[in-house]
Amino acid sequence: MRSSTFISYSHRDTKWLKKLQTMLAPMVHGGLKIWSDEQIKPGSLWRVEIKAALADAKVAVLLVTPNFLASDFITNEELPHLLKSAEEGGLTILWVPIEHSLYEYTDIEKYQAVHPPARPLSALKPAEVNAALMAICKAITEAMAKNQSVAQDA
């Protein structure tokens, strides 16, 4: 049974991962299970770890930037699995426009963004970024709760 939130990002955009993780901290302390590749320990089989995390994900948060879209690993390994799981109904995709990008030329464009793409987070003032991150975190917990109730009803 899926039980976590998988965060997909480009390593070139780690600062945005850190901002999201900081805002999510109270929810994590409250039991929300978040996974990013930072949790892979040295010496682990990293592809196996990522596949297990993908299989466990109820919600996928995509931190979309030009770097994200240019990543061969994300494009060829992570996204196909996430998109297939979303189509099959086991996963909710929440994509976050971090920077202006050509997302509309990808399969991501089929999904409603969790924040308006015309105003990516990088274009906002610091206080606006925090407000947007709060809304994104709330959307993550709502999606996790929704998926839990669907699983319990099944």
N, C-alpha and C positions, 0 to 999 in steps of 0.2 A: 504494500500500500504506500502510495506516494506521501511524503511527509515534509518536504523542504522547499525552500525557495532557492533556485539556482540563479546566480548572477553571472552573466556573460558580458565581458568587456575586453577591450584591447589593453595589453600591458602598458601601452603608451598613454593610456588614460587612467592610470592607477589613482591619480588624485581624485577623480570623480567617484571611483569605487570607495575610497576612504571617506569622502563626504557622505555618501549614502550609508555606509556602515556606521558612521558616527550618529546620523539621524536615526537609524534603526536600533541603536543600542538599547533604549528602554524596552522595545518590543522583544529583542533577543533576551534581555534579562527576564522578561515575562514568559519566555518559552518558545518564541518564534525561532524556527530552525532555518538558518541562512547558510548557503554554501557558496564559496568562491574557490578558485584554484589556489588561493593563498593557504588553504588548509591541507594541501598536499605536502606531506612530510618528506624530507630528504631521504633518498633510498627507496621511496615508494614507486610502484609502477604507475606513472602519472596518467597514462591513457586509461588504464583500468579504473583508477580513482575517478576520472572525469566521467567515464561511462556509467559507473555506479551512481554518481551524483545526478547525472541526466535521468537515469531510470527512477530515481527517488523524487524527482522534482514535481511538485504540484503547480508551482508558479515559476516562470522564467522571467527574469528582469534583464532586458537587453539595454546596455548603455551605448546608444548608437552615436557614432562619430564617423568621420571619414576613415580613421584608423581601424575602427571596428569593421566597417564594410570592406576594407582592403585586406583584412586578415584572412589568409588562406585557411588557417586552422578553424576559425569561427565559421567561415563560409562552407567549408567542406566536411567538417566534423561535427560541430555543435548545432548549427542552424538546421541542417536536414533532420536531425533527431528531434529537436524541439518543435519544428513545424509539423512533423509527422505526429508527434504526441498531441499537439494542439488540435490537429484535424481529427484525430481519433477520440478527442474529448477528455483525455486524462491530464491535460495541462492548460493553464492559462498563460498567455504571453502578454507581458506588460513591457512595452518598449518605451524607452525614455530618450527623447532627442536632446543629446548633450551639446552637439554642435550642428550647424547646418550641414547637411549631407545629401547625397543622391539616393536616399532610402527608397524613393518611389520607383527605382529601377530594380528593386529586390522584392522578394516575397514578403518582407516585413510590412510593406505598404498595405497589404490586405487587412492588417490588424490596426485597430484604433490605438493611437498613442495615448499614454497615460498623462501626457502634457502636450500642449499645442506645438507641433513641429515648426510653425512659423516663428515661435519664440523659444528657441532652444535654451537650455540652462546657462550655457556659456555667454549668452547675450543679455542675461539678467543682472540686475544689481545684487549685491550680496544678500540683502534682506529678502529680496524676491526669490533668490536661490533657496534660502532656508524655507520659505513658505511653500515653494514648489516641492522641495524634498519632503516636507511634512505631508503634503497631499499624496505624493508618490508612496510614502511609507504606509499611509492609511489605505491606499488602494491595494498594496501588497497584502496587508492583514485582512482586508475584506475579501480579496480573491482566495486567500488561504482558508478563511472561514466558509466561504461559499463552496469551495471544493470539498471541505470536510463534511458539510451538511449533505452534499450530493452523494458522497461516498457512504455516509451513514444511512441515507434513504435507499440505497441500492440493495 
